[in-house]
Amino acid sequence: MLTYSSDQSITPREFRDVLVRSTLGERRPVDDESVMRGMVENANLLITCRDGDRLVGGARSVTDFHFCCYLSDLAVDAEYQQQGIGRRLIEETARCLQPSCKIILLAAPAAEDYYPRIGFDPHPS
């Protein structure tokens, strides 16, 4: 059973592992422990998805909660993709924000077609 949370902490190791299993790790400094720790400890908003005790997805954001939210990492374990987890992580992120707050992200090349399908408008610059 999948559970989503905005108040459950994760370890830098868990974060690293889900990045690697999602292929997002190819574009993140996953072998630098201090950077992984800083990414987890300094995010303003972190939404997790677990299957039991296993972290299978995460949305890590830096935000002011009112005007803008930079969704810097949206990672879903490759074995769990195509099940709506990414969409749900974004929805849970939005629930934590004021209605006026815009979610901003840079799509990984492999995900450029995904975001327009779930309601994001592309910005070409």
C-alpha positions as CSV (number, residue, x, y, z in Angstrom):
1,M,0.0,0.0,0.0
2,L,1.4,3.4,-1.0
3,T,1.4,6.2,1.6
4,Y,2.1,9.9,0.9
5,S,3.4,12.3,3.6
6,S,4.6,15.9,3.9
7,D,5.9,15.5,7.4
8,Q,8.0,12.3,7.3
9,S,11.7,12.8,7.3
10,I,14.0,10.9,5.0
11,T,17.7,10.2,5.3
12,P,20.2,11.4,2.7
13,R,20.8,7.7,1.8
14,E,17.1,7.1,1.1
15,F,17.0,10.2,-1.0
16,R,20.1,9.1,-2.9
17,D,18.7,5.7,-3.5
18,V,15.4,6.9,-4.9
19,L,17.2,9.3,-7.2
20,V,19.3,6.5,-8.5
21,R,16.3,4.1,-8.9
22,S,14.4,6.9,-10.8
23,T,17.3,7.6,-13.2
24,L,17.2,11.3,-11.9
25,G,20.5,10.3,-10.2
26,E,22.2,10.6,-13.6
27,R,21.8,14.4,-13.3
28,R,22.4,14.8,-9.6
29,P,25.6,14.5,-7.4
30,V,24.6,11.3,-5.8
31,D,28.1,10.3,-4.8
32,D,28.6,13.5,-2.8
33,E,27.3,12.7,0.7
34,S,27.5,16.3,1.9
35,V,25.5,17.6,-1.0
36,M,22.8,14.9,-0.6
37,R,22.6,15.7,3.1
38,G,22.3,19.4,2.3
39,M,19.6,18.8,-0.3
40,V,17.5,16.9,2.2
41,E,18.1,19.1,5.2
42,N,17.6,22.4,3.4
43,A,14.5,21.7,1.3
44,N,11.5,23.7,2.4
45,L,9.0,21.1,1.3
46,L,9.5,17.4,0.9
47,I,6.7,15.0,-0.1
48,T,7.4,11.3,0.2
49,C,5.7,8.2,-1.2
50,R,6.4,4.9,0.5
51,D,5.5,1.3,-0.2
52,G,5.7,0.0,3.3
53,D,9.0,1.2,4.6
54,R,10.6,1.6,1.2
55,L,10.8,5.2,-0.2
56,V,9.6,4.9,-3.8
57,G,9.0,8.5,-4.7
58,G,9.8,12.0,-3.5
59,A,9.1,15.6,-4.5
60,R,11.7,18.0,-3.1
61,S,11.0,21.7,-3.3
62,V,12.4,25.1,-2.3
63,T,9.5,27.6,-1.8
64,D,8.2,30.6,0.0
65,F,4.7,28.9,0.0
66,H,2.9,32.0,-1.3
67,F,4.3,33.1,-4.7
68,C,6.6,30.4,-6.1
69,C,7.7,26.9,-5.5
70,Y,10.7,25.4,-7.3
71,L,10.1,21.7,-7.6
72,S,13.7,20.8,-8.0
73,D,13.5,17.0,-7.7
74,L,10.6,14.7,-8.7
75,A,11.8,11.2,-8.4
76,V,9.8,7.9,-8.8
77,D,11.5,4.5,-8.6
78,A,11.5,3.1,-12.2
79,E,9.6,0.0,-11.0
80,Y,6.8,2.2,-9.8
81,Q,6.5,4.6,-12.7
82,Q,3.3,4.8,-14.8
83,Q,1.1,4.4,-11.7
84,G,0.3,8.1,-11.1
85,I,2.8,8.5,-8.3
86,G,4.5,11.5,-9.9
87,R,1.2,13.3,-10.4
88,R,0.2,12.6,-6.9
89,L,3.5,13.9,-5.5
90,I,2.8,17.1,-7.4
91,E,-0.8,17.3,-6.1
92,E,0.4,16.8,-2.5
93,T,3.0,19.5,-3.1
94,A,0.3,21.9,-4.3
95,R,-1.8,21.1,-1.2
96,C,0.9,22.4,1.0
97,L,1.0,25.8,-0.9
98,Q,-1.2,28.8,-0.9
99,P,-3.5,28.9,-3.9
100,S,-1.6,31.8,-5.4
101,C,1.7,29.9,-5.4
102,K,3.0,28.7,-8.8
103,I,5.0,25.4,-9.1
104,I,8.0,25.9,-11.3
105,L,10.3,23.1,-12.6
106,L,12.9,22.3,-15.1
107,A,12.0,19.0,-16.9
108,A,14.7,16.4,-17.3
109,P,15.1,15.6,-21.0
110,A,13.4,12.2,-20.6
111,A,10.4,13.8,-18.9
112,E,9.7,16.8,-21.2
113,D,6.6,15.1,-22.6
114,Y,5.3,14.1,-19.2
115,Y,4.6,17.5,-17.7
116,P,2.3,18.9,-20.3
117,R,0.2,15.8,-20.0
118,I,-0.5,16.6,-16.3
119,G,-1.3,20.2,-16.8
120,F,2.0,22.1,-16.9
121,D,2.6,24.8,-19.5
122,P,6.0,24.6,-21.2
123,H,8.1,27.8,-21.1
124,P,10.6,27.7,-24.0
125,S,13.3,29.9,-22.5
